Amino acid sequence: MKRITAIAIATFALLIPTIAAAQSPIKMIYRPELRAMVAVKTAPAGNPIVRSLREEIARHEAMAAGYRIAANHNGTGNAAVHCDRLIAELRAIGEFN
């Protein structure tokens, strides 16, 4: 009887962190590149961020430049092509021709 009680207490002690994490309001995901659990930020309840066409173009031009610089090191050249395509589409929408 003592052995069963000791096993039950040890099992409960080992499960306490799991139960506490399951009840946490913060969502955690595993990031293999960091080898750790990372908290996921939830979207704000307010209105979404709205950017003008000029702001979006400037944002994607900066991202494309960063991807081109890093392309030699980690192979992100396709991302720069994606940004170039978005820039062309945004310029076609607006008066930036």
Order of alpha helices (4+ residues) and beta strands (2+ residues): alpha-beta-beta-alpha-alpha
